[in-house]
Amino acid sequence: KAVVSTQSTGGDLRDIMASGNLGIVDKGGINNLQTMADKKAQLLIVSSLMQHSPKATIIGEEDDVEYDTEEARSLITRDISSEVLSHSCPASLSHLTEEDLVIWVDPLDGTKEYTEGRKQDVTVLIGIAAHGEAVAGVIYQPWFEVQGKETGRTLWGVVGLGAFGFNRQPVPEGRKIITTTRSHMQQSVQDAIDSCKPDKLIQIGGSGSKCILVIEGLADAYLFASPGTKKWDTCAGEAIIKALGGKMTDVFGKPIQYHADVGHPNKTGVLAAMRDFDFYVSKIPSNIMDR
């Protein structure tokens, strides 16, 4: 259901951008915007998930969306992904009940980039957690090109099962490539990156897009040594990275918690890597914690 609901947002996201009428609302500065697309995508996703998994806890980024409406009911998708159903649930997760699940939804990750027309930085994220840990995730890229057409693609993964929807080509041994923020380049972020001495730095918008670079092997690590991301930004990516054998924590190596009652901000930053994780943790300057 999570895979299908993210894919169902694609047409609306593309249509709204093409119309030029984004309905932008300032929620607290240029880096905290909301558009008509954010709200409509969340309405579709959360309404569909609520219909399919009514006992799960679902937390979306947008807090001003009404679900008990005719519009919400009309958007519900009842389809299920046959690709996902072709796989068996891993034994490590088979004991979970609906009540155990907390689903984190970012209906439009990279809203600032969306308003700027930077389509390749935009993703739709659904992360599923159980007992505070990310266990499954979906990242949908609405503008991913397939045979020259922007039809989108879906990356998904389940811890203990694997990850699907992409081709992975790891960074060559001996090279360190880090991805980080494009628009929140504070001194703490720069200092952490400088201490790692990367061979290359990739700055793009959206947490989902940075996770994809790590997932596909186009970057070794995603490093953001600052507050700024929230649980709905990281849960999906963390689950897929873990499903591949990688790791995501805060910049000090402490697990990110995804309980229903946890604070939403990731106050101590984000660090994800498929290899050499301990190296990156060891390179975080000690004075960053004081900041």
URCORZI-V130166 format. One record per residue. N is the residue number from 1. RES is the residue in one letter. PHI is phi in whole degrees, -180 to 180 (* if undefined). OMEGA is omega in whole degrees, -180 to 180 (NA if undefined). D_LAST is the distance of its C-alpha to the last C-alpha in whole Angstrom. Layout:
N_RES_PHI_OMEGA_D_LAST ; N_RES_PHI_OMEGA_D_LAST
This chain:
1_K_*_179_41 ; 2_A_-63_179_37 ; 3_V_-62_-177_39 ; 4_V_-67_-178_41 ; 5_S_-67_176_39 ; 6_T_-66_-180_37 ; 7_Q_-63_-178_40 ; 8_S_-69_179_41 ; 9_T_-78_-170_39 ; 10_G_-56_-178_39 ; 11_G_-61_-180_42 ; 12_D_-65_-179_41 ; 13_L_-62_180_38 ; 14_R_-69_-179_40 ; 15_D_-66_-179_42 ; 16_I_-64_178_40 ; 17_M_-64_-178_38 ; 18_A_-65_-179_42 ; 19_S_-70_-177_43 ; 20_G_82_179_40 ; 21_N_-101_-174_40 ; 22_L_-84_-179_36 ; 23_G_62_-174_36 ; 24_I_-71_176_32 ; 25_V_-121_178_31 ; 26_D_-85_180_27 ; 27_K_-97_180_25 ; 28_G_142_177_22 ; 29_G_112_-175_22 ; 30_I_-59_-180_23 ; 31_N_-94_180_21 ; 32_N_-141_-178_22 ; 33_L_-105_173_26 ; 34_Q_-131_177_29 ; 35_T_-124_175_32 ; 36_M_-57_-179_36 ; 37_A_-67_177_35 ; 38_D_-55_-175_32 ; 39_K_-69_-178_34 ; 40_K_-68_179_37 ; 41_A_-65_179_36 ; 42_Q_-67_179_34 ; 43_L_-58_-180_37 ; 44_L_-66_-174_39 ; 45_I_-65_-175_37 ; 46_V_-68_177_36 ; 47_S_-60_-180_40 ; 48_S_-68_179_41 ; 49_L_-68_178_39 ; 50_M_-63_180_40 ; 51_Q_-68_-177_43 ; 52_H_-85_-175_43 ; 53_S_-133_-173_41 ; 54_P_-65_-178_41 ; 55_K_-94_178_40 ; 56_A_-79_173_36 ; 57_T_-90_-177_33 ; 58_I_-120_-178_32 ; 59_I_-122_179_29 ; 60_G_-106_-179_29 ; 61_E_-64_-176_26 ; 62_E_-84_-175_29 ; 63_D_-103_-179_29 ; 64_D_-120_-179_32 ; 65_V_-110_179_35 ; 66_E_-100_-176_38 ; 67_Y_-103_-180_40 ; 68_D_-92_-179_43 ; 69_T_-137_177_45 ; 70_E_-65_179_47 ; 71_E_-61_-180_45 ; 72_A_-61_-179_43 ; 73_R_-65_-179_46 ; 74_S_-72_-177_47 ; 75_L_-90_-176_44 ; 76_I_-60_173_44 ; 77_T_-101_-177_45 ; 78_R_-105_179_47 ; 79_D_-74_176_47 ; 80_I_-126_-179_46 ; 81_S_-72_178_45 ; 82_S_-69_178_48 ; 83_E_-63_180_46 ; 84_V_-66_-178_43 ; 85_L_-68_179_46 ; 86_S_-74_178_48 ; 87_H_-106_177_45 ; 88_S_-91_177_45 ; 89_C_-65_179_42 ; 90_P_-62_-177_41 ; 91_A_-59_-178_42 ; 92_S_-67_-179_39 ; 93_L_-116_-173_38 ; 94_S_-66_-178_42 ; 95_H_-85_-175_41 ; 96_L_-71_175_39 ; 97_T_-109_178_40 ; 98_E_-57_-178_39 ; 99_E_-64_180_38 ; 100_D_-76_-169_35 ; 101_L_-92_170_34 ; 102_V_-121_-175_31 ; 103_I_-108_-178_31 ; 104_W_-103_-173_28 ; 105_V_-120_168_29 ; 106_D_-113_-173_28 ; 107_P_-70_180_31 ; 108_L_-156_179_29 ; 109_D_-81_-174_26 ; 110_G_96_-179_26 ; 111_T_-60_179_27 ; 112_K_-59_179_26 ; 113_E_-66_177_27 ; 114_Y_-60_-180_30 ; 115_T_-70_180_31 ; 116_E_-95_-179_31 ; 117_G_80_179_33 ; 118_R_-86_-168_31 ; 119_K_-63_-175_33 ; 120_Q_-71_178_32 ; 121_D_-90_-173_28 ; 122_V_-96_176_30 ; 123_T_-139_172_30 ; 124_V_-117_-171_31 ; 125_L_-123_170_29 ; 126_I_-132_177_31 ; 127_G_-113_-180_29 ; 128_I_-116_-179_31 ; 129_A_-120_175_29 ; 130_A_-139_-179_31 ; 131_H_53_174_30 ; 132_G_87_-177_26 ; 133_E_-114_176_27 ; 134_A_-68_-177_27 ; 135_V_-123_179_31 ; 136_A_-155_-178_32 ; 137_G_-154_176_31 ; 138_V_-132_173_33 ; 139_I_-123_-180_32 ; 140_Y_-110_177_34 ; 141_Q_-107_-174_34 ; 142_P_-64_-174_37 ; 143_W_-108_176_37 ; 144_F_-69_-177_38 ; 145_E_-89_174_41 ; 146_V_-123_-178_44 ; 147_Q_53_175_47 ; 148_G_83_-180_46 ; 149_K_-117_-179_45 ; 150_E_-82_-177_42 ; 151_T_-97_178_43 ; 152_G_87_173_39 ; 153_R_-150_-177_39 ; 154_T_-124_172_37 ; 155_L_-104_179_35 ; 156_W_-148_-180_35 ; 157_G_-158_177_35 ; 158_V_-134_179_35 ; 159_V_-62_-177_34 ; 160_G_94_179_37 ; 161_L_-113_-177_39 ; 162_G_134_-178_37 ; 163_A_-134_-168_36 ; 164_F_-143_173_38 ; 165_G_96_-176_39 ; 166_F_-158_174_37 ; 167_N_-113_-178_38 ; 168_R_-101_178_36 ; 169_Q_-135_-172_36 ; 170_P_-57_174_33 ; 171_V_-59_-180_32 ; 172_P_-57_177_34 ; 173_E_-57_179_33 ; 174_G_92_177_31 ; 175_R_-112_178_30 ; 176_K_-121_180_26 ; 177_I_-121_-178_25 ; 178_I_-114_171_22 ; 179_T_-110_-179_22 ; 180_T_-152_-174_19 ; 181_T_-65_173_18 ; 182_R_-95_-169_20 ; 183_S_-124_-180_19 ; 184_H_-125_-173_15 ; 185_M_-81_178_15 ; 186_Q_-81_-176_11 ; 187_Q_-62_180_10 ; 188_S_-64_178_8 ; 189_V_-67_-179_11 ; 190_Q_-63_-179_13 ; 191_D_-63_180_12 ; 192_A_-65_180_12 ; 193_I_-67_-180_16 ; 194_D_-58_-178_17 ; 195_S_-68_180_16 ; 196_C_-86_179_19 ; 197_K_51_-179_21 ; 198_P_-70_174_23 ; 199_D_-74_-178_26 ; 200_K_-152_177_26 ; 201_L_-122_178_23 ; 202_I_-113_180_24 ; 203_Q_-108_179_22 ; 204_I_-138_179_24 ; 205_G_-90_174_23 ; 206_G_83_178_23 ; 207_S_-66_180_22 ; 208_G_-60_-180_26 ; 209_S_-66_178_26 ; 210_K_-67_178_24 ; 211_C_-61_-180_25 ; 212_I_-62_179_29 ; 213_L_-60_178_28 ; 214_V_-70_-179_27 ; 215_I_-60_-177_30 ; 216_E_-83_180_32 ; 217_G_88_178_31 ; 218_L_-84_174_30 ; 219_A_-142_176_27 ; 220_D_-75_-171_26 ; 221_A_-145_171_22 ; 222_Y_-110_-175_20 ; 223_L_-129_178_16 ; 224_F_-141_-175_14 ; 225_A_-89_-179_10 ; 226_S_-169_168_9 ; 227_P_-65_178_10 ; 228_G_148_177_14 ; 229_T_-83_178_17 ; 230_K_-127_-173_19 ; 231_K_-59_-180_21 ; 232_W_-71_176_24 ; 233_D_-80_-169_22 ; 234_T_-113_-172_22 ; 235_C_-61_-179_25 ; 236_A_-63_-179_28 ; 237_G_-63_179_26 ; 238_E_-60_-178_25 ; 239_A_-62_-179_28 ; 240_I_-69_179_30 ; 241_I_-62_177_28 ; 242_K_-65_180_29 ; 243_A_-62_179_32 ; 244_L_-91_-179_32 ; 245_G_99_178_31 ; 246_G_-91_-175_28 ; 247_K_-149_172_24 ; 248_M_-135_177_21 ; 249_T_-146_167_18 ; 250_D_-78_-173_15 ; 251_V_-70_178_13 ; 252_F_-100_178_13 ; 253_G_85_180_17 ; 254_K_-92_-177_17 ; 255_P_-59_172_20 ; 256_I_-86_-177_19 ; 257_Q_-94_-177_21 ; 258_Y_-123_176_24 ; 259_H_-63_-178_26 ; 260_A_-62_-175_27 ; 261_D_-102_-179_25 ; 262_V_-75_174_22 ; 263_G_-63_-175_19 ; 264_H_-73_-178_20 ; 265_P_-71_170_16 ; 266_N_-91_-169_14 ; 267_K_-66_-178_11 ; 268_T_-111_170_10 ; 269_G_76_-176_12 ; 270_V_-139_173_15 ; 271_L_-137_177_17 ; 272_A_-133_178_21 ; 273_A_-157_176_23 ; 274_M_-92_179_27 ; 275_R_-152_178_27 ; 276_D_55_-177_25 ; 277_F_-61_-179_23 ; 278_D_-63_177_22 ; 279_F_-60_-177_22 ; 280_Y_-66_177_19 ; 281_V_-61_-177_17 ; 282_S_-67_-176_18 ; 283_K_-92_179_16 ; 284_I_-70_-179_13 ; 285_P_-58_-176_11 ; 286_S_-63_-177_10 ; 287_N_-77_179_7 ; 288_I_-68_177_5 ; 289_M_-61_180_5 ; 290_D_-66_-179_4 ; 291_R_-75_NA_0
